[in-house]
Amino acid sequence: MFETVEKRVGRILRDGHESVLAGSAIGLEKETLRVNAEGKIAQTPHPQQLGSPLTHPWITTDYSEALTEIITPPCDSAANALAFLRDTQVFVYGHLGEELLWATSMPCVVAGETSIPIAQYGSSNAGQMKTIYRRGLGYRYGRTMQVIAGVHFNYSMSPAFWSVYQSMEGDRQTPTEFRSSHYMGLVRNLQRLGWLVPYLFGASPAVCKSFLGGQPTQLDAFNDNTYYGPWATSLRMGDIGYQNNKEAEIGFKANYDSVHTYAASLEYAISTSCPEYEKIGLIVDGEYRQLNTNILQVENEYYSTIRPKHKPDGDERPALALMRGVDYVELRSLDVNAFAPLGIHESQLDFLEAFLVFCLLDDSPLISVNERHEIDNNELLAAHRGREPDLRLARNGRTITLRDWALEVCDGMEIVCDVLDRANDTDRYQRTLAQQREVIRDTEATPSARMLQEMRDNREGFFHFAWRMSKAHEAFFKQADLSPQRATFFSEAAARSRQRQAELEASDALSFEEYLRRYYEKPPVR
């Protein structure tokens, strides 16, 4: 079934090039809510000692002032990425006072929309734009869904790999075109198989009743304060999670045929007005409610499980940056692992690396309209019913059980894990593959099932489970050591970020209206 993967890996091994698979770069982004001593969303500002969330490269905020985001630089191994993530969280905990970081993707007690403070970034044009964008998200989708946390996995193959791979394929495109074409193939295959991520690593089968704000739901009552899906893996990735919920009405979907069609489709969405969003208004009583009334305010508003990325220059729009080629991919479908203080385990990262390499090396035809429907439905089925016995997913117009398809994928990954082990002189990849095979065979071994079982065993609802895990993680980080050199490293980074924000605010020469006009005026992708 996976002859192309076997052929390509076989050639890499035959030619003695397995070492090129050892130089990949891994980065992590972890979102986590700050909560107060009562387990409610913190109403305090982002701690000043952590630096400016506008300009700090590693410690920032996502939608809410209370939704801390920790970002690692690209690292040469999963272990080093996790070490940076650990050190950063130790530093953060040193400046939280009585507050703590929430251990789960689904938030703590939500006392209505007004209990969720929108992130603030200062008075500069760039800072105002970020806050207004978030205000727009609140008007469009509601604030509550914006405080669901996740982990993002950034991954890129080494330059040496791309050189060897292009030569092996006999491809005559430019190196940038070749790399972008194959990254887009990875993206398409990841979407086809993306249901496997919430099944294996989903950790949000339950939610506090306050999250739904009294709205009707098809979820079951776990107890007086908790809703859950009996077979759910990741409510975050399901209907109650973050989605562009106007897509069905508007008919907009990004086009993944090539990097150019992808960028052009996003360009269309940020330049095409949406009647539903026109009703919200642009400026009301002198305040911007959103950046514009278009289908998307900016490209990053479009939700997807994986994004092709190129780091923008300054305030360059992402679609324009992509015209210089895809540099890496960002996998966005990971729940925060409540059983890991860091929010993710090294074995998860090893599996995901092998999974992405597998998706890269396999054939990747374009996605048809019918297949797009299958992909979207499979994702929802895996999120809401992934552990259901004999659950069937759609594949090429027919159906197959999730279990059988997942085991087929693991069989195809066997040779990829073998070559990654050879390249890195380890057996980690084969070990994590064996572990995940067992999780596929035994649904009770999934993080989502473990979470529900602990709640039953302890006779606790979602809130008390998440609070207990959050306190355990707090103890882990407060007992962890941070060397004086590392503490200085983070303190100096925070000081530089505050200085950089002050410089931006002092140097703004344009009105915000003119700044915004110029931002969108930059040459569009066609």
WOGIRA-V962685 format. One record per residue. N is the residue number from 1. RES is the residue in one small letter. PHI is phi as a letter, one per 20 degrees, with the letter a starting at -180 (999 if undefined). D_CENTER is the distance of its C-alpha to the mean C-alpha in Angstrom with 1 decimal. Layout:
N | RES | PHI | D_CENTER
N | RES | PHI | D_CENTER
This chain:
1 | m | 999 | 29.5
2 | f | d | 27.4
3 | e | f | 30.4
4 | t | f | 28.6
5 | v | f | 26.2
6 | e | f | 29.4
7 | k | f | 31.3
8 | r | f | 28.9
9 | v | f | 28.3
10 | g | g | 32.1
11 | r | f | 32.9
12 | i | g | 30.7
13 | l | f | 32.5
14 | r | f | 35.9
15 | d | e | 35.7
16 | g | m | 34.6
17 | h | d | 31.3
18 | e | g | 29.0
19 | s | f | 28.6
20 | v | f | 26.5
21 | l | e | 23.6
22 | a | e | 23.7
23 | g | d | 22.6
24 | s | f | 19.0
25 | a | d | 16.6
26 | i | c | 13.6
27 | g | c | 11.4
28 | l | c | 9.0
29 | e | c | 7.4
30 | k | c | 8.2
31 | e | e | 9.0
32 | t | b | 12.3
33 | l | f | 15.2
34 | r | e | 18.6
35 | v | c | 21.3
36 | n | e | 25.0
37 | a | f | 27.6
38 | e | e | 27.9
39 | g | n | 24.2
40 | k | d | 23.7
41 | i | g | 21.3
42 | a | f | 22.7
43 | q | d | 24.7
44 | t | e | 25.3
45 | p | f | 24.1
46 | h | g | 21.5
47 | p | g | 24.0
48 | q | g | 25.9
49 | q | f | 26.2
50 | l | e | 22.5
51 | g | n | 23.1
52 | s | e | 22.1
53 | p | f | 18.5
54 | l | f | 19.5
55 | t | c | 20.4
56 | h | f | 19.2
57 | p | f | 17.2
58 | w | c | 15.6
59 | i | c | 16.1
60 | t | b | 15.1
61 | t | c | 14.2
62 | d | e | 11.7
63 | y | f | 13.5
64 | s | d | 16.2
65 | e | g | 18.6
66 | a | e | 17.9
67 | l | e | 14.1
68 | t | f | 14.0
69 | e | c | 11.3
70 | i | d | 12.2
71 | i | c | 11.5
72 | t | e | 13.4
73 | p | f | 15.4
74 | p | f | 15.4
75 | c | d | 17.4
76 | d | e | 19.8
77 | s | a | 18.8
78 | a | f | 16.4
79 | a | f | 19.1
80 | n | f | 19.3
81 | a | f | 15.6
82 | l | f | 15.9
83 | a | f | 19.2
84 | f | f | 17.9
85 | l | f | 15.3
86 | r | f | 18.3
87 | d | f | 20.6
88 | t | f | 18.5
89 | q | f | 18.2
90 | v | f | 21.9
91 | f | f | 22.7
92 | v | g | 20.8
93 | y | f | 22.6
94 | g | f | 25.8
95 | h | c | 25.5
96 | l | d | 24.5
97 | g | m | 28.0
98 | e | e | 28.1
99 | e | e | 24.5
100 | l | b | 21.8
101 | l | e | 18.1
102 | w | f | 17.0
103 | a | e | 16.1
104 | t | c | 14.2
105 | s | f | 11.3
106 | m | f | 14.1
107 | p | f | 16.1
108 | c | f | 19.7
109 | v | f | 22.7
110 | v | d | 22.2
111 | a | e | 25.6
112 | g | n | 25.0
113 | e | g | 23.1
114 | t | f | 25.2
115 | s | e | 24.0
116 | i | d | 20.6
117 | p | f | 21.4
118 | i | f | 19.6
119 | a | f | 18.6
120 | q | d | 21.6
121 | y | c | 21.8
122 | g | n | 25.5
123 | s | e | 28.1
124 | s | f | 27.3
125 | n | g | 26.5
126 | a | f | 23.0
127 | g | f | 22.5
128 | q | f | 24.0
129 | m | f | 21.9
130 | k | f | 18.6
131 | t | f | 20.3
132 | i | f | 21.8
133 | y | g | 18.6
134 | r | f | 17.2
135 | r | f | 20.6
136 | g | f | 20.4
137 | l | g | 17.2
138 | g | f | 19.2
139 | y | f | 22.1
140 | r | f | 20.4
141 | y | c | 18.2
142 | g | n | 19.4
143 | r | f | 18.1
144 | t | g | 17.5
145 | m | f | 14.5
146 | q | f | 12.8
147 | v | d | 13.1
148 | i | f | 11.0
149 | a | e | 8.8
150 | g | b | 5.8
151 | v | c | 5.1
152 | h | d | 3.4
153 | f | d | 6.6
154 | n | e | 8.8
155 | y | b | 12.0
156 | s | b | 15.3
157 | m | f | 18.7
158 | s | f | 21.7
159 | p | g | 24.3
160 | a | f | 26.9
161 | f | f | 25.0
162 | w | f | 24.9
163 | s | f | 28.5
164 | v | f | 29.6
165 | y | f | 27.6
166 | q | f | 29.0
167 | s | f | 32.5
168 | m | f | 32.2
169 | e | e | 31.2
170 | g | m | 34.0
171 | d | e | 31.9
172 | r | d | 33.5
173 | q | f | 30.7
174 | t | f | 29.9
175 | p | g | 27.5
176 | t | f | 24.9
177 | e | f | 25.4
178 | f | f | 25.3
179 | r | f | 22.1
180 | s | f | 20.4
181 | s | f | 22.0
182 | h | f | 20.8
183 | y | f | 17.2
184 | m | f | 17.3
185 | g | f | 19.0
186 | l | g | 16.2
187 | v | g | 13.8
188 | r | f | 16.4
189 | n | f | 17.0
190 | l | f | 13.5
191 | q | f | 13.6
192 | r | f | 17.1
193 | l | d | 16.1
194 | g | f | 12.6
195 | w | f | 14.4
196 | l | f | 15.0
197 | v | f | 11.6
198 | p | f | 12.1
199 | y | f | 15.7
200 | l | f | 15.5
201 | f | c | 12.8
202 | g | f | 12.5
203 | a | b | 14.0
204 | s | c | 14.5
205 | p | e | 17.8
206 | a | b | 19.5
207 | v | b | 19.4
208 | c | f | 22.0
209 | k | g | 24.4
210 | s | f | 24.1
211 | f | f | 20.6
212 | l | e | 22.3
213 | g | l | 25.0
214 | g | n | 27.8
215 | q | f | 26.5
216 | p | f | 27.6
217 | t | b | 25.3
218 | q | e | 25.7
219 | l | f | 24.3
220 | d | e | 27.0
221 | a | e | 28.3
222 | f | e | 27.7
223 | n | b | 30.0
224 | d | f | 31.1
225 | n | d | 27.8
226 | t | c | 25.1
227 | y | d | 24.0
228 | y | b | 22.4
229 | g | d | 22.1
230 | p | g | 24.6
231 | w | d | 22.7
232 | a | f | 19.2
233 | t | d | 16.3
234 | s | b | 13.3
235 | l | f | 14.5
236 | r | g | 11.1
237 | m | e | 10.6
238 | g | e | 14.3
239 | d | f | 16.7
240 | i | e | 16.3
241 | g | e | 12.6
242 | y | f | 11.1
243 | q | b | 12.8
244 | n | f | 15.1
245 | n | f | 18.0
246 | k | e | 20.6
247 | e | g | 19.7
248 | a | f | 22.4
249 | e | f | 24.9
250 | i | e | 24.2
251 | g | m | 23.7
252 | f | e | 20.9
253 | k | c | 18.6
254 | a | f | 17.2
255 | n | d | 19.5
256 | y | d | 18.1
257 | d | f | 21.6
258 | s | b | 21.4
259 | v | f | 19.6
260 | h | f | 22.5
261 | t | f | 22.2
262 | y | f | 18.5
263 | a | f | 19.1
264 | a | f | 22.3
265 | s | f | 20.8
266 | l | f | 18.4
267 | e | g | 21.5
268 | y | g | 23.4
269 | a | f | 21.0
270 | i | e | 21.2
271 | s | c | 25.0
272 | t | d | 26.0
273 | s | f | 27.0
274 | c | d | 26.1
275 | p | g | 29.0
276 | e | f | 27.0
277 | y | e | 25.4
278 | e | f | 28.9
279 | k | f | 30.1
280 | i | f | 27.9
281 | g | n | 29.7
282 | l | e | 28.7
283 | i | c | 30.9
284 | v | c | 32.6
285 | d | l | 35.1
286 | g | m | 34.2
287 | e | d | 30.5
288 | y | f | 27.6
289 | r | e | 25.7
290 | q | a | 23.2
291 | l | f | 23.2
292 | n | a | 24.7
293 | t | d | 25.4
294 | n | e | 23.7
295 | i | g | 21.3
296 | l | c | 18.5
297 | q | f | 19.2
298 | v | b | 17.1
299 | e | g | 15.0
300 | n | f | 11.5
301 | e | f | 12.7
302 | y | f | 12.4
303 | y | e | 9.6
304 | s | b | 8.8
305 | t | f | 7.1
306 | i | b | 7.5
307 | r | c | 9.1
308 | p | f | 12.2
309 | k | c | 12.6
310 | h | b | 15.7
311 | k | f | 16.0
312 | p | f | 18.1
313 | d | e | 21.5
314 | g | m | 21.8
315 | d | e | 21.2
316 | e | f | 21.1
317 | r | f | 19.2
318 | p | g | 16.3
319 | a | f | 18.3
320 | l | f | 21.3
321 | a | g | 19.5
322 | l | f | 18.5
323 | m | f | 22.3
324 | r | e | 22.7
325 | g | o | 20.7
326 | v | e | 17.3
327 | d | d | 16.8
328 | y | a | 13.6
329 | v | d | 10.6
330 | e | c | 6.8
331 | l | e | 5.4
332 | r | d | 2.4
333 | s | e | 5.2
334 | l | e | 6.1
335 | d | f | 8.3
336 | v | f | 9.9
337 | n | e | 12.9
338 | a | f | 15.9
339 | f | e | 18.3
340 | a | c | 17.0
341 | p | g | 17.8
342 | l | f | 15.1
343 | g | n | 12.5
344 | i | a | 12.4
345 | h | e | 15.5
346 | e | f | 16.7
347 | s | f | 17.7
348 | q | f | 14.3
349 | l | f | 13.3
350 | d | f | 16.7
351 | f | f | 16.2
352 | l | f | 12.9
353 | e | f | 14.8
354 | a | f | 17.7
355 | f | f | 15.8
356 | l | f | 14.5
357 | v | f | 18.0
358 | f | g | 19.5
359 | c | f | 17.7
360 | l | f | 18.9
361 | l | e | 22.4
362 | d | e | 23.0
363 | d | g | 24.6
364 | s | b | 22.3
365 | p | f | 24.4
366 | l | f | 23.4
367 | i | e | 21.9
368 | s | e | 24.7
369 | v | f | 24.7
370 | n | f | 25.6
371 | e | f | 22.9
372 | r | g | 20.3
373 | h | f | 21.7
374 | e | f | 21.6
375 | i | f | 17.9
376 | d | f | 17.0
377 | n | f | 19.5
378 | n | f | 18.5
379 | e | f | 15.0
380 | l | f | 16.6
381 | l | f | 19.3
382 | a | f | 17.2
383 | a | f | 15.3
384 | h | e | 18.6
385 | r | c | 21.1
386 | g | g | 19.6
387 | r | e | 22.2
388 | e | f | 25.1
389 | p | g | 27.9
390 | d | m | 28.3
391 | l | g | 25.5
392 | r | d | 25.8
393 | l | d | 23.3
394 | a | e | 24.4
395 | r | b | 24.9
396 | n | l | 27.1
397 | g | n | 29.1
398 | r | c | 29.8
399 | t | c | 28.2
400 | i | b | 27.3
401 | t | f | 26.3
402 | l | g | 22.8
403 | r | f | 24.5
404 | d | f | 26.6
405 | w | f | 23.9
406 | a | f | 21.6
407 | l | f | 24.6
408 | e | f | 25.4
409 | v | f | 22.0
410 | c | f | 22.7
411 | d | f | 26.2
412 | g | f | 24.9
413 | m | f | 22.6
414 | e | g | 25.7
415 | i | f | 27.0
416 | v | f | 23.7
417 | c | f | 23.5
418 | d | f | 27.2
419 | v | f | 26.8
420 | l | f | 23.9
421 | d | f | 26.1
422 | r | f | 29.0
423 | a | f | 27.2
424 | n | d | 26.1
425 | d | l | 29.3
426 | t | b | 27.6
427 | d | c | 27.2
428 | r | f | 23.7
429 | y | f | 22.2
430 | q | f | 25.0
431 | r | f | 24.8
432 | t | f | 21.2
433 | l | f | 22.0
434 | a | f | 25.0
435 | q | f | 23.1
436 | q | f | 20.6
437 | r | g | 23.7
438 | e | f | 25.2
439 | v | f | 22.2
440 | i | f | 22.6
441 | r | f | 26.3
442 | d | c | 26.1
443 | t | f | 23.7
444 | e | f | 24.9
445 | a | e | 23.1
446 | t | f | 19.6
447 | p | g | 17.8
448 | s | f | 18.1
449 | a | f | 21.8
450 | r | f | 22.3
451 | m | f | 21.0
452 | l | f | 23.4
453 | q | f | 26.2
454 | e | f | 26.0
455 | m | f | 26.2
456 | r | f | 29.2
457 | d | f | 30.8
458 | n | e | 30.6
459 | r | l | 31.4
460 | e | c | 28.6
461 | g | e | 26.2
462 | f | g | 22.5
463 | f | g | 23.2
464 | h | f | 25.5
465 | f | f | 23.3
466 | a | f | 20.4
467 | w | f | 23.1
468 | r | f | 24.7
469 | m | f | 21.5
470 | s | f | 20.7
471 | k | f | 24.3
472 | a | f | 24.2
473 | h | f | 21.2
474 | e | g | 23.1
475 | a | f | 26.1
476 | f | g | 24.3
477 | f | f | 23.1
478 | k | f | 26.4
479 | q | e | 28.4
480 | a | f | 26.5
481 | d | e | 28.2
482 | l | c | 27.2
483 | s | f | 29.7
484 | p | g | 31.6
485 | q | f | 30.4
486 | r | f | 26.7
487 | a | f | 27.4
488 | t | f | 29.2
489 | f | g | 26.5
490 | f | f | 24.0
491 | s | f | 26.9
492 | e | f | 27.8
493 | a | f | 24.3
494 | a | f | 24.3
495 | a | f | 27.8
496 | r | f | 27.0
497 | s | f | 24.2
498 | r | f | 26.6
499 | q | f | 29.2
500 | r | f | 27.0
501 | q | f | 26.2
502 | a | f | 29.9
503 | e | f | 30.7
504 | l | f | 28.5
505 | e | f | 30.1
506 | a | f | 33.5
507 | s | e | 33.2
508 | d | g | 32.0
509 | a | d | 34.9
510 | l | d | 33.5
511 | s | f | 33.4
512 | f | f | 30.0
513 | e | f | 31.1
514 | e | f | 32.1
515 | y | g | 28.9
516 | l | f | 26.9
517 | r | f | 29.4
518 | r | f | 29.1
519 | y | g | 25.3
520 | y | e | 25.5
521 | e | f | 28.8
522 | k | g | 27.5
523 | p | g | 28.3
524 | p | f | 26.2
525 | v | e | 25.0
526 | r | c | 27.4
